[in-house]
Amino acid sequence: MEPQMTLPLPHHVEPLPPWDGLLDPRSAAAILRLSIHTLADMRCKGTGPRFLKAGRLVRYRLSDVQAWLDAHSFQNTSEAKGA
């Protein structure tokens, strides 16, 4: 079994209680080092991490953000060309 990767939270992001692995768009964008607007654009285009939506409320599971990062990790530029 592979060890679980844990991403460090930026200093301005409040850690969530252990039972709540959900991130708001600001926190998810900070972890991904993207602007909130870029993350929103990716959400509209379907190119970003999976998200949850309840009415106008948008949340990201930390595990989905990590999975999206894993799916966009490459060893070299030729691997990334088809992605």
Order of alpha helices (4+ residues) and beta strands (2+ residues): beta-alpha-alpha-beta-beta-alpha-alpha
